[in-house]
Structures are given as C-alpha cells and as structure tokens.
Amino acid sequence: MHIDSTRLRTLRNTRQWSQEQLATLSGLNLRTIQRLEAGAKISTESLRALAAVFEVPAESLLIRDVTPSRSALAAMHEGVVRGLEFTGTTARPEFWWFALAVVMVLGFAQLLAESFGPLPLQIASLAVLLPWIAACTRRLRDAGFNPWWQLISLAPVGGMLVLLYLLALPTRATPAATETDPADSAAL
C-alpha cells in the first residue's frame, strides 16, 4: 500500500503540525513520518494510526488506483484536437500515442514523397510542427520542466536524445504539493 503523500502533508499542514508533532500524536517514529511524506509504502498499523489522528477514513490516505489510460485512438484524437493548445498538461501515455500518430503521418508522407517528390513530406512536416511543439510543451510541463527545454533539441547530436529523455519522465507533483514546512526543515 502506498500512502498519498500529498494528502498526508496537506492534512498535517492544515492542522499546523510539524512532522515531530505528528509523530508524537500518532505514536510513529519521526523518520517514518518523513518517509511516508516522501511517498514510501505504509504498513496497516501506521495507516490506522494516522487515520485515527486525522480522524479520516484510512482509505482516504491511500493512493487511489490509477485509472486505465485511454485507448490509443482517443489519445491520438485528443492530440489532434488540442493541436494548437499550449496550456495545460498532457500525461505520458497520451503524449506517446500522439507521437506515434505523428510518426505514422510522416512515414506515410515519406512513402508518398518517393512517388510524387518531396512536396508531400514537406507539407506533412509543416502540418505536424505546431501540434508537436504544443504537445511537447504540455508534456514537459506535466513532467515538471519548463517548456523552454524544447530548445535543447537544437543542439547537435545529443539534443534530441535529451529532449526525448525529458519527455519520457513521469508526471511530477505540483510545486505547491512538494514545498516543505519551515518547521520540517528545522526538524531535519
């Protein structure tokens, strides 16, 4: 079982408790509280102790099951619909399904270019350019990076590899959820 570390931290901060105070009230070790707020697994006994202290159902402290990702066609469709939208975020699976759609379009255009000259590939490349940049912008934001990191792809040789690595990173928690309490910094 994994605890929802963001919810745990929020409940603690709402009551204006330090990690030490929560450890004392729950009967848990300070280091256990620190590990749980970092997203570690939780034992049943620790879960019950925290639920009792916060007076919430134990299940509300656990990470909910991840909903299955949408179908490939739905993700590709959303990428096309949100093609010029630079705001918001795009989850990792949806981004990579859209990337596959872009590769398929460019591959088909390459096949046409072999018969009709370079024009179909040039048109397809221009058609997918802005949607690709928009999708990368949303995906980088979802991974916790500034969208300007896309410019690293302009670096010769390794730039595109670095960008692909950044695009493949999992969703990162929002900065507000990862901020530490000044009382916690003193406790560490």
VODOGU-919963 format. One record per atom (N, C-alpha, C): atom name; residue in three letters; x, y, z. Coordinates in steps of 0.02 Angstrom, whole numbers, plus 50000, padded with zeros to 5 digits. Example, Ala and Ser with C-alpha at 12.3 -4.5 7.8 and 13.67 -1.06 7.14 Angstrom:
BEGIN
N | Ala | 50660 | 49716 | 50390
CA | Ala | 50615 | 49775 | 50390
C | Ala | 50660 | 49835 | 50390
N | Ser | 50642 | 49888 | 50354
CA | Ser | 50684 | 49947 | 50357
C | Ser | 50645 | 50002 | 50394
***
This chain:
BEGIN
N | Met | 50042 | 49941 | 50000
CA | Met | 50000 | 50000 | 50000
C | Met | 50045 | 50062 | 50000
N | His | 50027 | 50109 | 49959
CA | His | 50063 | 50172 | 49956
C | His | 50018 | 50227 | 49983
N | Ile | 50047 | 50269 | 50025
CA | Ile | 50009 | 50324 | 50053
C | Ile | 50010 | 50382 | 50004
N | Asp | 49957 | 50421 | 50004
CA | Asp | 49954 | 50481 | 49964
C | Asp | 49992 | 50535 | 50003
N | Ser | 50056 | 50543 | 49986
CA | Ser | 50100 | 50587 | 50025
C | Ser | 50076 | 50660 | 50022
N | Thr | 50047 | 50680 | 49966
CA | Thr | 50023 | 50749 | 49960
C | Thr | 49965 | 50761 | 50008
N | Arg | 49919 | 50712 | 50012
CA | Arg | 49862 | 50719 | 50058
C | Arg | 49887 | 50718 | 50131
N | Leu | 49934 | 50675 | 50146
CA | Leu | 49961 | 50671 | 50214
C | Leu | 49992 | 50738 | 50234
N | Arg | 50032 | 50767 | 50190
CA | Arg | 50065 | 50831 | 50203
C | Arg | 50013 | 50886 | 50210
N | Thr | 49962 | 50885 | 50168
CA | Thr | 49909 | 50936 | 50171
C | Thr | 49871 | 50932 | 50236
N | Leu | 49853 | 50871 | 50257
CA | Leu | 49818 | 50863 | 50321
C | Leu | 49860 | 50888 | 50379
N | Arg | 49924 | 50872 | 50377
CA | Arg | 49969 | 50894 | 50431
C | Arg | 49976 | 50970 | 50431
N | Asn | 49986 | 50999 | 50372
CA | Asn | 49995 | 51072 | 50368
C | Asn | 49931 | 51110 | 50386
N | Thr | 49873 | 51081 | 50369
CA | Thr | 49810 | 51113 | 50387
C | Thr | 49803 | 51121 | 50462
N | Arg | 49827 | 51071 | 50498
CA | Arg | 49823 | 51073 | 50571
C | Arg | 49884 | 51109 | 50601
N | Gln | 49928 | 51132 | 50558
CA | Gln | 49989 | 51168 | 50578
C | Gln | 50032 | 51127 | 50625
N | Trp | 50039 | 51063 | 50609
CA | Trp | 50081 | 51019 | 50647
C | Trp | 50148 | 51010 | 50612
N | Ser | 50200 | 51004 | 50650
CA | Ser | 50264 | 50985 | 50621
C | Ser | 50265 | 50909 | 50614
N | Gln | 50315 | 50884 | 50579
CA | Gln | 50321 | 50812 | 50572
C | Gln | 50332 | 50780 | 50641
N | Glu | 50369 | 50814 | 50685
CA | Glu | 50381 | 50788 | 50752
C | Glu | 50317 | 50783 | 50792
N | Gln | 50274 | 50834 | 50786
CA | Gln | 50210 | 50833 | 50822
C | Gln | 50166 | 50776 | 50797
N | Leu | 50165 | 50767 | 50731
CA | Leu | 50125 | 50712 | 50703
C | Leu | 50152 | 50645 | 50726
N | Ala | 50218 | 50638 | 50729
CA | Ala | 50248 | 50575 | 50752
C | Ala | 50228 | 50562 | 50825
N | Thr | 50230 | 50612 | 50867
CA | Thr | 50211 | 50604 | 50937
C | Thr | 50137 | 50585 | 50944
N | Leu | 50094 | 50622 | 50908
CA | Leu | 50022 | 50610 | 50913
C | Leu | 50002 | 50541 | 50887
N | Ser | 50035 | 50518 | 50835
CA | Ser | 50017 | 50454 | 50804
C | Ser | 50054 | 50395 | 50835
N | Gly | 50106 | 50409 | 50874
CA | Gly | 50145 | 50355 | 50903
C | Gly | 50194 | 50324 | 50854
N | Leu | 50207 | 50359 | 50799
CA | Leu | 50253 | 50334 | 50748
C | Leu | 50321 | 50369 | 50757
N | Asn | 50371 | 50341 | 50727
CA | Asn | 50438 | 50369 | 50728
C | Asn | 50441 | 50430 | 50681
N | Leu | 50480 | 50480 | 50698
CA | Leu | 50488 | 50539 | 50654
C | Leu | 50512 | 50518 | 50585
N | Arg | 50560 | 50473 | 50583
CA | Arg | 50587 | 50451 | 50518
C | Arg | 50532 | 50417 | 50477
N | Thr | 50486 | 50382 | 50509
CA | Thr | 50430 | 50350 | 50473
C | Thr | 50386 | 50404 | 50441
N | Ile | 50371 | 50456 | 50478
CA | Ile | 50331 | 50511 | 50451
C | Ile | 50367 | 50542 | 50391
N | Gln | 50432 | 50553 | 50396
CA | Gln | 50470 | 50582 | 50341
C | Gln | 50468 | 50537 | 50279
N | Arg | 50476 | 50472 | 50290
CA | Arg | 50473 | 50425 | 50233
C | Arg | 50404 | 50424 | 50202
N | Leu | 50353 | 50425 | 50242
CA | Leu | 50284 | 50423 | 50216
C | Leu | 50269 | 50486 | 50176
N | Glu | 50293 | 50543 | 50199
CA | Glu | 50281 | 50604 | 50161
C | Glu | 50323 | 50606 | 50097
N | Ala | 50373 | 50563 | 50093
CA | Ala | 50412 | 50557 | 50031
C | Ala | 50382 | 50506 | 49984
N | Gly | 50328 | 50472 | 50006
CA | Gly | 50293 | 50426 | 49962
C | Gly | 50309 | 50353 | 49972
N | Ala | 50336 | 50335 | 50030
CA | Ala | 50354 | 50265 | 50043
C | Ala | 50291 | 50223 | 50055
N | Lys | 50301 | 50157 | 50055
CA | Lys | 50245 | 50112 | 50071
C | Lys | 50228 | 50119 | 50144
N | Ile | 50165 | 50103 | 50161
CA | Ile | 50142 | 50111 | 50229
C | Ile | 50115 | 50044 | 50254
N | Ser | 50128 | 50030 | 50317
CA | Ser | 50101 | 49969 | 50347
C | Ser | 50029 | 49982 | 50369
N | Thr | 49993 | 49929 | 50381
CA | Thr | 49923 | 49935 | 50402
C | Thr | 49918 | 49971 | 50470
N | Glu | 49964 | 49955 | 50515
CA | Glu | 49963 | 49986 | 50582
C | Glu | 49976 | 50061 | 50577
N | Ser | 50025 | 50080 | 50537
CA | Ser | 50040 | 50152 | 50528
C | Ser | 49981 | 50188 | 50496
N | Leu | 49951 | 50155 | 50448
CA | Leu | 49893 | 50185 | 50414
C | Leu | 49836 | 50197 | 50463
N | Arg | 49823 | 50148 | 50505
CA | Arg | 49770 | 50155 | 50555
C | Arg | 49786 | 50211 | 50605
N | Ala | 49849 | 50215 | 50626
CA | Ala | 49869 | 50267 | 50674
C | Ala | 49860 | 50336 | 50644
N | Leu | 49880 | 50346 | 50582
CA | Leu | 49873 | 50412 | 50550
C | Leu | 49799 | 50429 | 50538
N | Ala | 49760 | 50379 | 50517
CA | Ala | 49689 | 50391 | 50506
C | Ala | 49654 | 50411 | 50572
N | Ala | 49674 | 50380 | 50627
CA | Ala | 49645 | 50398 | 50691
C | Ala | 49664 | 50468 | 50712
N | Val | 49727 | 50487 | 50702
CA | Val | 49749 | 50554 | 50721
C | Val | 49714 | 50608 | 50680
N | Phe | 49707 | 50596 | 50615
CA | Phe | 49675 | 50646 | 50572
C | Phe | 49599 | 50640 | 50571
N | Glu | 49573 | 50586 | 50601
CA | Glu | 49501 | 50573 | 50603
C | Glu | 49471 | 50570 | 50532
N | Val | 49504 | 50531 | 50490
CA | Val | 49481 | 50520 | 50421
C | Val | 49480 | 50445 | 50408
N | Pro | 49442 | 50422 | 50359
CA | Pro | 49444 | 50351 | 50341
C | Pro | 49514 | 50332 | 50317
N | Ala | 49537 | 50274 | 50335
CA | Ala | 49604 | 50251 | 50316
C | Ala | 49613 | 50250 | 50240
N | Glu | 49561 | 50230 | 50204
CA | Glu | 49565 | 50226 | 50131
C | Glu | 49579 | 50293 | 50099
N | Ser | 49558 | 50347 | 50132
CA | Ser | 49568 | 50414 | 50103
C | Ser | 49641 | 50435 | 50104
N | Leu | 49682 | 50400 | 50142
CA | Leu | 49753 | 50416 | 50145
C | Leu | 49794 | 50378 | 50094
N | Leu | 49763 | 50330 | 50060
CA | Leu | 49799 | 50289 | 50012
C | Leu | 49793 | 50318 | 49942
N | Ile | 49843 | 50302 | 49901
CA | Ile | 49840 | 50322 | 49830
C | Ile | 49786 | 50281 | 49797
N | Arg | 49743 | 50315 | 49762
CA | Arg | 49690 | 50280 | 49728
C | Arg | 49718 | 50244 | 49667
N | Asp | 49684 | 50192 | 49648
CA | Asp | 49706 | 50154 | 49589
C | Asp | 49709 | 50200 | 49529
N | Val | 49762 | 50192 | 49491
CA | Val | 49770 | 50233 | 49431
C | Val | 49718 | 50210 | 49381
N | Thr | 49683 | 50259 | 49353
CA | Thr | 49633 | 50241 | 49303
C | Thr | 49669 | 50219 | 49240
N | Pro | 49641 | 50170 | 49207
CA | Pro | 49674 | 50148 | 49146
C | Pro | 49676 | 50204 | 49095
N | Ser | 49731 | 50205 | 49057
CA | Ser | 49737 | 50258 | 49008
C | Ser | 49687 | 50246 | 48952
N | Arg | 49674 | 50298 | 48917
CA | Arg | 49625 | 50294 | 48863
C | Arg | 49652 | 50253 | 48805
N | Ser | 49609 | 50237 | 48760
CA | Ser | 49630 | 50198 | 48702
C | Ser | 49678 | 50240 | 48660
N | Ala | 49714 | 50205 | 48618
CA | Ala | 49763 | 50238 | 48575
C | Ala | 49730 | 50289 | 48529
N | Leu | 49674 | 50269 | 48499
CA | Leu | 49640 | 50315 | 48453
C | Leu | 49613 | 50377 | 48489
N | Ala | 49588 | 50368 | 48550
CA | Ala | 49563 | 50425 | 48588
C | Ala | 49621 | 50473 | 48605
N | Ala | 49678 | 50446 | 48623
CA | Ala | 49736 | 50487 | 48639
C | Ala | 49761 | 50524 | 48577
N | Met | 49763 | 50490 | 48521
CA | Met | 49784 | 50522 | 48458
C | Met | 49735 | 50577 | 48439
N | His | 49671 | 50563 | 48447
CA | His | 49619 | 50612 | 48431
C | His | 49626 | 50674 | 48474
N | Glu | 49638 | 50664 | 48539
CA | Glu | 49647 | 50722 | 48584
C | Glu | 49708 | 50763 | 48564
N | Gly | 49762 | 50729 | 48544
CA | Gly | 49821 | 50765 | 48522
C | Gly | 49808 | 50809 | 48462
N | Val | 49766 | 50784 | 48417
CA | Val | 49748 | 50823 | 48358
C | Val | 49702 | 50880 | 48377
N | Val | 49652 | 50866 | 48419
CA | Val | 49604 | 50918 | 48440
C | Val | 49640 | 50974 | 48478
N | Arg | 49686 | 50954 | 48522
CA | Arg | 49722 | 51004 | 48562
C | Arg | 49786 | 51027 | 48527
N | Gly | 49789 | 51018 | 48462
CA | Gly | 49848 | 51031 | 48422
C | Gly | 49881 | 51098 | 48432
N | Leu | 49843 | 51150 | 48441
CA | Leu | 49872 | 51217 | 48448
C | Leu | 49863 | 51245 | 48518
N | Glu | 49848 | 51201 | 48565
CA | Glu | 49839 | 51222 | 48634
C | Glu | 49904 | 51213 | 48673
N | Phe | 49932 | 51268 | 48696
CA | Phe | 49996 | 51266 | 48731
C | Phe | 49987 | 51268 | 48807
N | Thr | 49926 | 51271 | 48831
CA | Thr | 49913 | 51274 | 48903
C | Thr | 49895 | 51204 | 48929
N | Gly | 49901 | 51196 | 48993
CA | Gly | 49884 | 51132 | 49024
C | Gly | 49940 | 51082 | 49019
N | Thr | 49922 | 51019 | 49031
CA | Thr | 49971 | 50965 | 49030
C | Thr | 49944 | 50907 | 48988
N | Thr | 49990 | 50863 | 48970
CA | Thr | 49972 | 50801 | 48936
C | Thr | 50009 | 50745 | 48971
N | Ala | 49971 | 50694 | 48991
CA | Ala | 50001 | 50637 | 49026
C | Ala | 50047 | 50598 | 48979
N | Arg | 50092 | 50561 | 49008
CA | Arg | 50142 | 50524 | 48970
C | Arg | 50112 | 50476 | 48919
N | Pro | 50063 | 50433 | 48936
CA | Pro | 50036 | 50387 | 48885
C | Pro | 50004 | 50423 | 48826
N | Glu | 49964 | 50475 | 48842
CA | Glu | 49931 | 50512 | 48788
C | Glu | 49981 | 50545 | 48742
N | Phe | 50035 | 50572 | 48771
CA | Phe | 50086 | 50604 | 48730
C | Phe | 50118 | 50554 | 48682
N | Trp | 50136 | 50495 | 48708
CA | Trp | 50171 | 50447 | 48665
C | Trp | 50125 | 50417 | 48612
N | Trp | 50060 | 50411 | 48626
CA | Trp | 50014 | 50390 | 48573
C | Trp | 50010 | 50444 | 48518
N | Phe | 50009 | 50507 | 48540
CA | Phe | 50008 | 50561 | 48490
C | Phe | 50074 | 50561 | 48450
N | Ala | 50130 | 50549 | 48484
CA | Ala | 50194 | 50547 | 48449
C | Ala | 50194 | 50491 | 48397
N | Leu | 50164 | 50435 | 48414
CA | Leu | 50158 | 50380 | 48365
C | Leu | 50117 | 50402 | 48305
N | Ala | 50063 | 50439 | 48317
CA | Ala | 50022 | 50464 | 48262
C | Ala | 50063 | 50510 | 48217
N | Val | 50104 | 50553 | 48247
CA | Val | 50146 | 50598 | 48208
C | Val | 50196 | 50558 | 48165
N | Val | 50226 | 50508 | 48195
CA | Val | 50274 | 50466 | 48158
C | Val | 50238 | 50430 | 48100
N | Met | 50178 | 50407 | 48112
CA | Met | 50140 | 50373 | 48058
C | Met | 50124 | 50421 | 48001
N | Val | 50103 | 50482 | 48018
CA | Val | 50088 | 50531 | 47966
C | Val | 50151 | 50547 | 47925
N | Leu | 50207 | 50557 | 47960
CA | Leu | 50269 | 50572 | 47925
C | Leu | 50293 | 50513 | 47884
N | Gly | 50283 | 50453 | 47909
CA | Gly | 50301 | 50393 | 47871
C | Gly | 50260 | 50385 | 47808
N | Phe | 50195 | 50398 | 47813
CA | Phe | 50152 | 50395 | 47755
C | Phe | 50171 | 50449 | 47704
N | Ala | 50188 | 50509 | 47730
CA | Ala | 50209 | 50563 | 47685
C | Ala | 50275 | 50545 | 47651
N | Gln | 50319 | 50509 | 47686
CA | Gln | 50382 | 50487 | 47656
C | Gln | 50368 | 50438 | 47599
N | Leu | 50320 | 50393 | 47608
CA | Leu | 50301 | 50346 | 47555
C | Leu | 50274 | 50384 | 47494
N | Leu | 50233 | 50434 | 47506
CA | Leu | 50207 | 50475 | 47451
C | Leu | 50263 | 50514 | 47418
N | Ala | 50312 | 50537 | 47457
CA | Ala | 50367 | 50576 | 47430
C | Ala | 50409 | 50535 | 47382
N | Glu | 50413 | 50470 | 47393
CA | Glu | 50452 | 50428 | 47348
C | Glu | 50420 | 50425 | 47279
N | Ser | 50354 | 50433 | 47276
CA | Ser | 50319 | 50431 | 47211
C | Ser | 50308 | 50500 | 47181
N | Phe | 50294 | 50550 | 47223
CA | Phe | 50275 | 50615 | 47197
C | Phe | 50325 | 50671 | 47210
N | Gly | 50382 | 50655 | 47237
CA | Gly | 50432 | 50707 | 47252
C | Gly | 50427 | 50729 | 47324
N | Pro | 50467 | 50777 | 47344
CA | Pro | 50472 | 50796 | 47415
C | Pro | 50412 | 50836 | 47442
N | Leu | 50368 | 50860 | 47400
CA | Leu | 50314 | 50903 | 47423
C | Leu | 50269 | 50872 | 47476
N | Pro | 50246 | 50809 | 47470
CA | Pro | 50203 | 50781 | 47523
C | Pro | 50237 | 50779 | 47592
N | Leu | 50301 | 50762 | 47593
CA | Leu | 50336 | 50760 | 47656
C | Leu | 50345 | 50830 | 47685
N | Gln | 50358 | 50879 | 47644
CA | Gln | 50365 | 50947 | 47668
C | Gln | 50299 | 50974 | 47696
N | Ile | 50244 | 50959 | 47662
CA | Ile | 50178 | 50981 | 47686
C | Ile | 50161 | 50947 | 47752
N | Ala | 50173 | 50882 | 47756
CA | Ala | 50158 | 50845 | 47818
C | Ala | 50201 | 50870 | 47875
N | Ser | 50264 | 50884 | 47861
CA | Ser | 50309 | 50909 | 47913
C | Ser | 50285 | 50976 | 47941
N | Leu | 50264 | 51020 | 47896
CA | Leu | 50237 | 51084 | 47919
C | Leu | 50171 | 51076 | 47956
N | Ala | 50130 | 51028 | 47934
CA | Ala | 50065 | 51017 | 47966
C | Ala | 50072 | 50991 | 48038
N | Val | 50123 | 50951 | 48051
CA | Val | 50131 | 50923 | 48119
C | Val | 50177 | 50963 | 48163
N | Leu | 50210 | 51014 | 48137
CA | Leu | 50259 | 51052 | 48176
C | Leu | 50229 | 51086 | 48237
N | Leu | 50178 | 51127 | 48228
CA | Leu | 50148 | 51163 | 48285
C | Leu | 50113 | 51116 | 48334
N | Pro | 50074 | 51067 | 48310
CA | Pro | 50045 | 51020 | 48358
C | Pro | 50099 | 50982 | 48398
N | Trp | 50155 | 50965 | 48366
CA | Trp | 50209 | 50931 | 48402
C | Trp | 50239 | 50976 | 48455
N | Ile | 50252 | 51038 | 48439
CA | Ile | 50280 | 51085 | 48487
C | Ile | 50231 | 51096 | 48545
N | Ala | 50166 | 51102 | 48530
CA | Ala | 50116 | 51110 | 48582
C | Ala | 50113 | 51049 | 48627
N | Ala | 50114 | 50989 | 48598
CA | Ala | 50112 | 50928 | 48638
C | Ala | 50174 | 50922 | 48682
N | Cys | 50232 | 50939 | 48655
CA | Cys | 50294 | 50938 | 48694
C | Cys | 50291 | 50989 | 48751
N | Thr | 50263 | 51046 | 48738
CA | Thr | 50255 | 51098 | 48790
C | Thr | 50213 | 51071 | 48847
N | Arg | 50156 | 51042 | 48831
CA | Arg | 50112 | 51015 | 48883
C | Arg | 50144 | 50957 | 48920
N | Arg | 50180 | 50914 | 48884
CA | Arg | 50211 | 50855 | 48915
C | Arg | 50268 | 50876 | 48961
N | Leu | 50309 | 50924 | 48940
CA | Leu | 50363 | 50948 | 48983
C | Leu | 50335 | 50979 | 49047
N | Arg | 50282 | 51016 | 49040
CA | Arg | 50250 | 51047 | 49098
C | Arg | 50224 | 50993 | 49145
N | Asp | 50196 | 50939 | 49117
CA | Asp | 50171 | 50884 | 49158
C | Asp | 50228 | 50848 | 49194
N | Ala | 50286 | 50845 | 49162
CA | Ala | 50345 | 50812 | 49193
C | Ala | 50381 | 50858 | 49241
N | Gly | 50358 | 50920 | 49249
CA | Gly | 50387 | 50966 | 49297
C | Gly | 50443 | 51009 | 49269
N | Phe | 50447 | 51016 | 49203
CA | Phe | 50500 | 51055 | 49173
C | Phe | 50471 | 51116 | 49137
N | Asn | 50514 | 51166 | 49129
CA | Asn | 50495 | 51225 | 49090
C | Asn | 50492 | 51205 | 49016
N | Pro | 50439 | 51225 | 48981
CA | Pro | 50433 | 51207 | 48910
C | Pro | 50491 | 51232 | 48866
N | Trp | 50529 | 51280 | 48890
CA | Trp | 50586 | 51305 | 48850
C | Trp | 50640 | 51252 | 48842
N | Trp | 50636 | 51197 | 48880
CA | Trp | 50683 | 51143 | 48872
C | Trp | 50681 | 51112 | 48803
N | Gln | 50628 | 51126 | 48765
CA | Gln | 50623 | 51101 | 48697
C | Gln | 50681 | 51127 | 48654
N | Leu | 50707 | 51185 | 48671
CA | Leu | 50761 | 51214 | 48631
C | Leu | 50824 | 51171 | 48633
N | Ile | 50829 | 51127 | 48681
CA | Ile | 50889 | 51084 | 48684
C | Ile | 50892 | 51037 | 48624
N | Ser | 50835 | 51026 | 48592
CA | Ser | 50835 | 50982 | 48532
C | Ser | 50874 | 51014 | 48475
N | Leu | 50888 | 51078 | 48478
CA | Leu | 50927 | 51111 | 48426
C | Leu | 51002 | 51098 | 48432
N | Ala | 51022 | 51072 | 48489
CA | Ala | 51093 | 51055 | 48499
C | Ala | 51111 | 50995 | 48456
N | Pro | 51167 | 50997 | 48422
CA | Pro | 51185 | 50941 | 48380
C | Pro | 51196 | 50877 | 48420
N | Val | 51185 | 50823 | 48388
CA | Val | 51196 | 50755 | 48412
C | Val | 51150 | 50736 | 48471
N | Gly | 51164 | 50759 | 48531
CA | Gly | 51128 | 50735 | 48590
C | Gly | 51068 | 50775 | 48610
N | Gly | 51055 | 50831 | 48579
CA | Gly | 50999 | 50874 | 48599
C | Gly | 50932 | 50839 | 48595
N | Met | 50920 | 50804 | 48541
CA | Met | 50856 | 50770 | 48533
C | Met | 50851 | 50712 | 48582
N | Leu | 50906 | 50679 | 48597
CA | Leu | 50904 | 50624 | 48645
C | Leu | 50887 | 50649 | 48715
N | Val | 50915 | 50707 | 48734
CA | Val | 50899 | 50736 | 48799
C | Val | 50825 | 50755 | 48802
N | Leu | 50799 | 50785 | 48748
CA | Leu | 50729 | 50803 | 48747
C | Leu | 50684 | 50741 | 48753
N | Leu | 50700 | 50688 | 48717
CA | Leu | 50661 | 50627 | 48721
C | Leu | 50663 | 50598 | 48792
N | Tyr | 50720 | 50603 | 48824
CA | Tyr | 50726 | 50580 | 48894
C | Tyr | 50679 | 50620 | 48939
N | Leu | 50680 | 50686 | 48932
CA | Leu | 50637 | 50729 | 48973
C | Leu | 50563 | 50715 | 48960
N | Leu | 50546 | 50702 | 48897
CA | Leu | 50476 | 50687 | 48881
C | Leu | 50454 | 50620 | 48908
N | Ala | 50501 | 50576 | 48921
CA | Ala | 50484 | 50509 | 48946
C | Ala | 50478 | 50506 | 49022
N | Leu | 50496 | 50559 | 49057
CA | Leu | 50493 | 50558 | 49130
C | Leu | 50420 | 50558 | 49154
N | Pro | 50407 | 50528 | 49212
CA | Pro | 50338 | 50525 | 49237
C | Pro | 50312 | 50593 | 49260
N | Thr | 50248 | 50596 | 49271
CA | Thr | 50216 | 50657 | 49296
C | Thr | 50246 | 50675 | 49363
N | Arg | 50261 | 50738 | 49372
CA | Arg | 50290 | 50762 | 49434
C | Arg | 50237 | 50801 | 49472
N | Ala | 50239 | 50796 | 49538
CA | Ala | 50191 | 50832 | 49580
C | Ala | 50199 | 50907 | 49570
N | Thr | 50147 | 50943 | 49582
CA | Thr | 50149 | 51015 | 49575
C | Thr | 50195 | 51044 | 49628
N | Pro | 50228 | 51102 | 49614
CA | Pro | 50273 | 51132 | 49663
C | Pro | 50240 | 51147 | 49729
N | Ala | 50176 | 51166 | 49728
CA | Ala | 50141 | 51181 | 49791
C | Ala | 50136 | 51119 | 49835
N | Ala | 50130 | 51061 | 49804
CA | Ala | 50123 | 51000 | 49842
C | Ala | 50189 | 50975 | 49869
N | Thr | 50245 | 50999 | 49842
CA | Thr | 50310 | 50974 | 49864
C | Thr | 50347 | 51023 | 49908
N | Glu | 50317 | 51080 | 49922
CA | Glu | 50350 | 51128 | 49966
C | Glu | 50355 | 51101 | 50036
N | Thr | 50408 | 51119 | 50072
CA | Thr | 50416 | 51094 | 50139
C | Thr | 50396 | 51148 | 50189
N | Asp | 50375 | 51125 | 50245
CA | Asp | 50356 | 51168 | 50300
C | Asp | 50420 | 51192 | 50335
N | Pro | 50426 | 51257 | 50353
CA | Pro | 50485 | 51280 | 50388
C | Pro | 50499 | 51240 | 50452
N | Ala | 50446 | 51218 | 50485
CA | Ala | 50455 | 51178 | 50546
C | Ala | 50488 | 51111 | 50529
N | Asp | 50471 | 51085 | 50469
CA | Asp | 50501 | 51021 | 50448
C | Asp | 50575 | 51030 | 50434
N | Ser | 50593 | 51086 | 50404
CA | Ser | 50664 | 51097 | 50388
C | Ser | 50705 | 51100 | 50452
N | Ala | 50677 | 51129 | 50504
CA | Ala | 50712 | 51133 | 50568
C | Ala | 50718 | 51064 | 50599
N | Ala | 50668 | 51022 | 50587
CA | Ala | 50668 | 50954 | 50616
C | Ala | 50720 | 50910 | 50583
N | Leu | 50734 | 50924 | 50520
CA | Leu | 50783 | 50883 | 50485
C | Leu | 50851 | 50905 | 50503
***
